[in-house]
Amino acid sequence: MTIENIIQAVKTTELAANNAFSSSPYLKYAVAADWTAISAYAIVLIITLTIYNSKKEKERANNVALVIVSIASKKVKNVLYKNINHHKKLKIPMYLVIDEGAELQEDLSKLSGINLVIVPKSFRKDLFGKGRALRYFVENFVKPDFWYVFLDDDNLILNNSFLYEIPYYEKKGYVAFNPVLLPRKGKSYMAYIMDFARYLDDISFFRLFTGLVKKPYVGLHGELLGVKGSFLLEVNAFNKPSKVEDFLFSIDVVKNSGKTWQSNTKVSILSPNSIKDLIKQRARWYSGMMEDSKYAPITMRIIIAFKTFARTLGLIGLWILLPFVNYYIVALILIPSSLVYWVVYIYGVKKSGKLRYIVTLPIFGLLEGLGLIYGLTRIGKREFIIIDKTL
């Protein structure tokens, strides 16, 4: 094929795109909506990086306890023991919450420096998953004047800024906080790279609402979820069955006018060990949020719907609409708007040390979309999907 043939093919394709736009104005609206969605992250990111900083005092809080929740199976033994040993250096009371009869119960009962909490089999059979364990802890161990920092068994707190922030925000009546999440590689390089989208979420939309607006309109993470004990008791926290107990709790915060901040603390989260597990994880989030959104105020529902569209559906829409878009629109609008995603994913590739995975970046949005689609099929099913955390 000659250069002239290539140029003619490009012109033909561009003409077809222009004709498609002329014959169907709805395509113009679709492109405009998709551009707005994928541009939102870039706009929000600029605002949050420019304006927001957490505050702290010189003295650290002495009314803080760490609460680790685990299924305590043999599969998570290495991850769990690493978690426990890592956090002893914080020198704060540490609780480990497990179900009665867990595989590691006997071994864990022999550990020193940790308070083992065993949830009886007979407790609240209407609840399930992590939310059931948290409810048992709230009913039996929470004190009003303490702060409780909830962690999953694969989380590693990377710095202790939250201990110095709590005294500042406690005096001002704040009731909860979240950290910034950073992925840690499991067995899958692709899942690890894709998880950097969670970091983008944290420094953009989560920081905007949890930090700047002081209301968790897009939810809260269960990883390093810090809450004042008096608020946990006041809102009767974790008292409904849910796949996403952290999101359900964020609804309680919004409905009860609680104030939040985003901590400068970073938390390392173990990425799923396979793309299959990543899709299952995302499916649990989406199905759980859609199930629990009925409890949320209308403002919160609208914001969550837009955020979901802005990343997951926005990126999928970009590829679907690409054949119909004038090339100048691609160059001047769509590519710069989606650049923030590419930068984050490329950073993930760099951190992975496997540059060959850069060729997989175009499909990441589609894989996230599969999580959303699979989540739609799981709505209404009582289940708590547990992904592989073996190392």
C-alpha positions as CSV (number, residue, x, y, z in Angstrom):
1,M,0.0,0.0,0.0
2,T,1.4,3.4,-1.0
3,I,1.4,6.6,1.1
4,E,-1.3,8.0,-1.2
5,N,-3.5,4.9,-0.5
6,I,-3.1,5.4,3.2
7,I,-3.9,9.1,3.0
8,Q,-7.0,8.3,0.9
9,A,-8.1,5.6,3.4
10,V,-7.8,8.1,6.3
11,K,-9.8,10.7,4.4
12,T,-12.5,8.2,3.6
13,T,-12.8,7.1,7.2
14,E,-12.9,10.8,8.3
15,L,-15.6,11.5,5.8
16,A,-17.6,8.5,7.0
17,A,-17.3,9.8,10.6
18,N,-18.4,13.3,9.5
19,N,-21.4,11.8,7.7
20,A,-22.3,9.8,10.7
21,F,-22.3,12.9,12.8
22,S,-24.3,14.8,10.3
23,S,-27.0,12.1,10.0
24,S,-27.2,11.5,13.7
25,P,-26.9,14.4,16.1
26,Y,-27.2,12.0,19.0
27,L,-23.7,10.9,18.3
28,K,-22.6,14.4,19.0
29,Y,-24.4,14.3,22.3
30,A,-22.9,11.0,23.1
31,V,-19.4,12.2,22.4
32,A,-20.0,15.4,24.5
33,A,-21.3,13.3,27.4
34,D,-18.4,10.9,27.2
35,W,-15.8,13.8,27.0
36,T,-17.4,15.5,30.0
37,A,-17.2,12.2,32.0
38,I,-13.6,11.4,31.3
39,S,-12.6,15.0,31.7
40,A,-14.1,15.1,35.2
41,Y,-11.2,13.2,36.8
42,A,-8.6,15.6,35.3
43,I,-10.6,18.6,36.5
44,V,-11.2,17.2,40.0
45,L,-7.6,16.1,40.3
46,I,-6.3,19.6,39.6
47,I,-8.6,21.0,42.2
48,T,-7.8,18.5,44.9
49,L,-4.0,18.5,44.4
50,T,-4.0,22.3,44.5
51,I,-6.3,23.0,47.4
52,Y,-6.4,20.1,49.9
53,N,-4.0,19.3,52.7
54,S,-4.8,17.5,56.0
55,K,-3.9,19.1,59.3
56,K,-2.2,17.7,62.4
57,E,-1.0,18.4,65.9
58,K,2.4,18.0,67.4
59,E,1.3,15.4,69.9
60,R,-0.1,12.1,68.8
61,A,-3.5,10.7,69.9
62,N,-3.5,8.2,72.8
63,N,-7.1,7.1,72.3
64,V,-6.8,5.0,69.2
65,A,-7.2,1.3,68.6
66,L,-6.5,-0.8,65.5
67,V,-9.1,-3.4,64.5
68,I,-8.1,-6.0,62.0
69,V,-10.8,-8.2,60.5
70,S,-9.9,-11.5,59.0
71,I,-11.4,-14.8,57.9
72,A,-8.3,-16.3,59.5
73,S,-8.0,-19.2,57.1
74,K,-4.7,-21.0,56.3
75,K,-4.7,-19.4,52.9
76,V,-4.3,-15.9,54.5
77,K,-1.8,-17.0,57.2
78,N,1.3,-15.3,55.7
79,V,-0.6,-12.1,54.9
80,L,-2.3,-11.9,58.3
81,Y,0.9,-12.5,60.3
82,K,2.8,-10.0,58.3
83,N,0.0,-7.5,59.0
84,I,0.1,-8.1,62.8
85,N,3.9,-7.9,63.0
86,H,4.0,-4.8,60.8
87,H,1.5,-2.8,63.0
88,K,3.0,-3.6,66.4
89,K,5.4,-0.7,65.8
90,L,2.4,1.8,66.0
91,K,2.2,1.0,69.7
92,I,-1.5,1.2,70.0
93,P,-4.0,-1.4,71.2
94,M,-4.7,-4.0,68.5
95,Y,-7.8,-6.2,68.1
96,L,-8.1,-9.1,65.7
97,V,-11.7,-10.1,64.9
98,I,-12.3,-13.6,63.5
99,D,-15.3,-16.0,63.3
100,E,-15.6,-18.8,65.8
101,G,-14.1,-22.0,64.4
102,A,-11.7,-20.2,62.0
103,E,-8.8,-22.4,60.9
104,L,-6.2,-20.2,62.6
105,Q,-8.2,-19.7,65.8
106,E,-6.0,-21.9,68.0
107,D,-2.7,-20.4,66.6
108,L,-3.9,-16.9,67.0
109,S,-5.0,-17.4,70.6
110,K,-1.4,-17.9,71.5
111,L,-0.1,-14.6,70.1
112,S,0.9,-11.9,72.5
113,G,0.3,-8.2,72.0
114,I,-3.1,-8.6,70.4
115,N,-6.6,-8.8,71.6
116,L,-8.4,-11.7,69.9
117,V,-12.1,-11.2,69.4
118,I,-14.1,-14.3,68.4
119,V,-17.5,-13.8,66.8
120,P,-19.8,-16.6,68.0
121,K,-21.5,-18.7,65.3
122,S,-24.9,-17.9,66.9
123,F,-24.4,-14.1,66.5
124,R,-26.8,-12.2,64.2
125,K,-27.3,-14.8,61.4
126,D,-29.1,-12.2,59.4
127,L,-25.8,-10.5,58.8
128,F,-22.9,-11.8,56.9
129,G,-19.3,-11.2,55.8
130,K,-17.1,-8.5,57.3
131,G,-20.1,-6.4,58.3
132,R,-21.2,-9.1,60.8
133,A,-17.8,-9.2,62.4
134,L,-17.8,-5.4,62.7
135,R,-21.3,-5.3,64.2
136,Y,-20.2,-7.8,66.9
137,F,-17.2,-5.6,67.7
138,V,-19.3,-2.4,67.9
139,E,-21.8,-4.1,70.3
140,N,-19.2,-5.5,72.6
141,F,-16.0,-3.5,72.6
142,V,-16.5,0.1,71.4
143,K,-16.0,2.9,73.9
144,P,-17.4,6.4,73.1
145,D,-14.1,8.3,73.7
146,F,-11.9,6.0,71.5
147,W,-11.1,6.1,67.8
148,Y,-11.3,2.8,66.0
149,V,-9.2,2.2,62.9
150,F,-10.5,-0.7,60.9
151,L,-8.2,-2.7,58.6
152,D,-8.4,-5.7,56.3
153,D,-5.9,-8.4,56.9
154,D,-3.9,-7.6,53.7
155,N,-3.5,-3.9,54.5
156,L,-0.2,-2.3,55.6
157,I,-0.2,1.2,57.1
158,L,2.8,3.0,55.6
159,N,3.0,6.1,57.9
160,N,1.4,7.2,61.1
161,S,0.1,10.7,60.2
162,F,-3.4,9.7,61.2
163,L,-2.3,9.5,64.9
164,Y,-1.3,13.2,64.8
165,E,-4.3,14.3,62.7
166,I,-6.9,12.8,65.1
167,P,-6.3,15.3,67.9
168,Y,-6.8,18.2,65.4
169,Y,-10.0,17.0,63.8
170,E,-11.5,15.5,67.0
171,K,-11.5,19.0,68.5
172,K,-13.5,20.3,65.5
173,G,-16.1,17.6,65.7
174,Y,-15.1,15.3,62.9
175,V,-16.2,11.7,63.1
176,A,-14.4,9.7,60.5
177,F,-11.5,9.6,58.1
178,N,-9.9,7.6,55.3
179,P,-6.3,7.2,53.9
180,V,-4.8,7.2,50.4
181,L,-4.5,3.7,49.0
182,L,-1.5,2.4,47.2
183,P,-1.5,-1.0,45.5
184,R,1.0,-3.8,46.4
185,K,1.7,-6.5,43.8
186,G,0.2,-9.9,44.3
187,K,0.6,-12.7,41.7
188,S,-0.8,-10.7,38.8
189,Y,1.0,-7.8,37.1
190,M,-2.1,-6.7,35.2
191,A,-4.3,-6.6,38.3
192,Y,-1.5,-4.6,40.1
193,I,-1.3,-2.1,37.3
194,M,-5.1,-1.8,37.1
195,D,-5.3,-1.2,40.8
196,F,-3.5,2.2,40.4
197,A,-6.9,3.4,39.3
198,R,-7.8,3.2,43.0
199,Y,-5.0,5.6,43.8
200,L,-6.3,8.0,41.1
201,D,-9.8,7.7,42.7
202,D,-8.4,8.6,46.1
203,I,-6.5,11.7,45.1
204,S,-9.4,12.9,43.0
205,F,-13.0,12.1,43.8
206,F,-12.5,10.7,47.3
207,R,-10.3,13.6,48.3
208,L,-12.8,16.0,46.9
209,F,-15.7,14.7,48.9
210,T,-14.1,13.1,52.0
211,G,-11.6,15.9,52.3
212,L,-12.7,19.2,50.8
213,V,-16.5,18.8,51.0
214,K,-16.1,16.9,54.3
215,K,-18.9,14.5,53.3
216,P,-18.3,11.0,51.9
217,Y,-20.7,11.3,49.0
218,V,-18.7,8.7,47.0
219,G,-18.3,6.3,49.9
220,L,-15.6,5.3,52.3
221,H,-12.9,2.6,52.1
222,G,-12.9,-0.3,54.6
223,E,-9.1,0.0,54.5
224,L,-8.0,2.3,57.4
225,L,-11.6,3.4,58.1
226,G,-11.1,5.5,61.2
227,V,-14.3,6.3,63.2
228,K,-15.0,7.9,66.6
229,G,-16.5,5.4,69.0
230,S,-19.4,7.7,70.0
231,F,-20.4,8.0,66.4
232,L,-20.3,4.2,65.8
233,L,-22.7,3.8,68.8
234,E,-24.9,6.8,67.8
235,V,-25.6,5.5,64.3
236,N,-25.9,1.9,65.2
237,A,-23.2,1.1,62.7
238,F,-23.0,-2.1,60.6
239,N,-26.5,-3.2,61.6
240,K,-27.8,-4.1,58.1
241,P,-26.7,-7.0,55.9
242,S,-24.4,-5.7,53.2
243,K,-21.7,-6.8,50.7
244,V,-20.1,-3.3,51.1
245,E,-20.3,-2.4,54.8
246,D,-17.9,0.5,54.3
247,F,-20.2,2.1,51.7
248,L,-23.3,1.5,53.9
249,F,-21.5,3.2,56.8
250,S,-20.7,6.2,54.5
251,I,-24.5,6.6,54.0
252,D,-24.8,6.8,57.8
253,V,-22.2,9.5,57.9
254,V,-23.9,11.6,55.2
255,K,-27.4,11.1,56.7
256,N,-26.3,12.1,60.2
257,S,-24.3,15.1,59.0
258,G,-21.0,13.7,60.2
259,K,-17.8,15.4,59.0
260,T,-14.9,13.6,57.5
261,W,-11.3,14.2,56.4
262,Q,-8.8,12.4,54.1
263,S,-5.7,11.5,56.0
264,N,-2.2,12.0,54.7
265,T,-1.6,8.4,55.8
266,K,-0.8,5.9,52.9
267,V,-2.0,2.3,53.1
268,S,-0.6,-0.5,51.0
269,I,-3.3,-2.8,49.7
270,L,-2.6,-6.2,48.2
271,S,-3.9,-6.4,44.6
272,P,-5.9,-9.4,43.4
273,N,-3.9,-12.4,42.3
274,S,-5.7,-12.7,39.0
275,I,-7.8,-10.6,36.6
276,K,-10.6,-13.0,37.4
277,D,-10.4,-12.1,41.1
278,L,-10.2,-8.4,40.2
279,I,-13.4,-8.6,38.2
280,K,-15.1,-10.5,41.0
281,Q,-13.9,-7.9,43.5
282,R,-15.3,-5.0,41.3
283,A,-18.5,-7.0,40.8
284,R,-19.0,-7.2,44.6
285,W,-18.5,-3.4,44.9
286,Y,-20.9,-2.5,42.1
287,S,-23.6,-5.0,43.1
288,G,-23.4,-4.0,46.8
289,M,-23.5,-0.3,46.1
290,M,-26.5,-0.7,43.8
291,E,-28.3,-2.7,46.5
292,D,-27.5,-0.3,49.3
293,S,-28.1,2.9,47.3
294,K,-31.7,2.7,48.3
295,Y,-30.7,3.9,51.8
296,A,-28.7,6.9,50.4
297,P,-29.9,10.5,50.0
298,I,-30.7,11.4,46.4
299,T,-27.7,13.8,46.2
300,M,-25.4,10.9,47.1
301,R,-27.0,8.6,44.5
302,I,-26.5,11.2,41.7
303,I,-22.9,11.8,42.6
304,I,-22.1,8.0,42.7
305,A,-23.8,7.4,39.4
306,F,-21.8,10.2,37.8
307,K,-18.5,9.0,39.2
308,T,-19.3,5.4,38.0
309,F,-20.0,6.8,34.5
310,A,-17.0,9.1,34.6
311,R,-14.5,6.3,34.9
312,T,-15.8,2.9,34.0
313,L,-18.5,3.7,31.5
314,G,-16.7,6.8,30.2
315,L,-13.6,4.8,29.2
316,I,-15.8,2.1,27.6
317,G,-17.7,4.8,25.7
318,L,-14.5,6.3,24.4
319,W,-13.7,3.1,22.5
320,I,-17.2,2.6,21.3
321,L,-17.5,6.1,19.9
322,L,-13.9,6.3,18.5
323,P,-14.9,5.1,15.0
324,F,-17.5,7.8,14.7
325,V,-15.4,10.7,15.9
326,N,-13.6,13.3,13.7
327,Y,-9.8,12.8,14.2
328,Y,-9.4,16.4,15.2
329,I,-11.8,15.8,18.1
330,V,-9.7,12.8,19.1
331,A,-6.5,14.8,19.0
332,L,-7.8,18.0,20.6
333,I,-10.3,16.8,23.2
334,L,-10.6,13.1,23.9
335,I,-6.9,12.2,24.1
336,P,-6.0,15.1,26.5
337,S,-9.1,14.4,28.6
338,S,-8.2,10.7,29.1
339,L,-4.5,11.4,29.5
340,V,-4.8,11.3,33.3
341,Y,-5.8,7.6,33.1
342,W,-2.9,6.8,30.8
343,V,-0.4,8.5,33.1
344,V,-1.6,6.6,36.1
345,Y,-1.6,3.2,34.3
346,I,1.8,4.0,32.8
347,Y,3.1,4.8,36.3
348,G,1.7,1.4,37.4
349,V,3.6,-0.3,34.5
350,K,6.8,1.5,35.6
351,K,6.3,0.4,39.2
352,S,5.7,-3.2,38.1
353,G,9.0,-3.3,36.3
354,K,7.4,-5.1,33.4
355,L,7.3,-2.6,30.5
356,R,5.8,-5.1,28.1
357,Y,2.5,-4.7,29.9
358,I,2.1,-1.2,28.4
359,V,0.5,-2.9,25.4
360,T,-2.4,-4.1,27.7
361,L,-3.4,-0.6,28.8
362,P,-6.1,-0.1,26.1
363,I,-8.2,-3.0,27.5
364,F,-8.2,-1.9,31.2
365,G,-11.3,0.2,30.8
366,L,-13.1,-2.8,29.2
367,L,-12.0,-5.1,32.0
368,E,-13.3,-2.6,34.6
369,G,-16.5,-2.6,32.6
370,L,-16.7,-6.4,32.9
371,G,-16.7,-6.0,36.7
372,L,-19.7,-3.6,36.4
373,I,-21.6,-6.0,34.0
374,Y,-20.9,-9.0,36.2
375,G,-22.0,-7.0,39.3
376,L,-25.3,-6.3,37.7
377,T,-25.9,-10.1,37.5
378,R,-25.1,-10.5,41.3
379,I,-27.6,-7.9,42.5
380,G,-29.9,-9.4,45.2
381,K,-27.7,-12.4,45.8
382,R,-26.7,-12.9,49.4
383,E,-22.9,-13.5,49.2
384,F,-19.7,-12.0,50.3
385,I,-17.0,-12.7,47.6
386,I,-13.6,-13.4,49.1
387,I,-10.7,-13.1,46.7
388,D,-7.4,-15.0,46.8
389,K,-4.9,-13.3,49.1
390,T,-2.3,-16.1,49.2
391,L,1.4,-15.1,48.6
